[in-house]
Every structure is written in C-alpha cells, then in structure tokens.
Amino acid sequence: MDTVIKVPLYDANDRCVGRVPYSDNLDHWDGHNYTSGGTGCHRGIGKTRTGQFYFVHGSQWEGARNRASICTEEDAREAVMESGNEDLYERLFGEPIPDLA
C-alpha cells in the first residue's frame, strides 16, 4: 500500500488549518534535476475537498520542513499556466489552458 505524505496547510495568518497531500507537480526538469527554482527546492499545487487551492513548498535540505499555503484561484491558474502542464490545468480547472494566439 502506498503511503500518502501529508504536510501542514497554513492560511494567510500563518495558522495551521489542516494537512494536505505533498505534491511536486509544478517541478520541471532543469537539465540535471526536477526542481522549481533552486537546488533541492520543490513546488506543487493542489485543491482541498472544500475547493481551496494551495501551494506545496518542499525541500530536500536537512532541517527544512515541507509545508503548504493557501493561495487564490488566480495565483493557482497562473502557476500552472507557467508550468505548461496542460493535464494538471485541465484536472484542476476543468478546461484547457487558454490559448490567446
């Protein structure tokens, strides 16, 4: 049985409001590693059962703690569009990434 790793979810006031599954689905291949901005740094996105979007901030650095923070739908859409992950966008928002060209 696969174990789902959960991380604490924080609101805008930095209060822990629950736990959500860890995800690194916004990472991209930088030619050496899957990352989202720096060596050992990972980022994911998800949606709670109540419809709130959240970012997961992960790290492979010793002593760093993985955590998640609630975000707006607008920020969630922008992050997934920037990642270019069309399947993830469709799964989260129920529509294809807008093509404005």
Buried (B, 14 or more C-beta within 10 A) or exposed (E): EEEEEEBBBBEEEEEEBBEBEBBBBBBBEEEEEEBBEEEEBBBBBBBBEEEBBBBBBBBEEEEEEBBBBBBEEEEBBEBBBEBEBEEBBEEBBEEEBEEEE
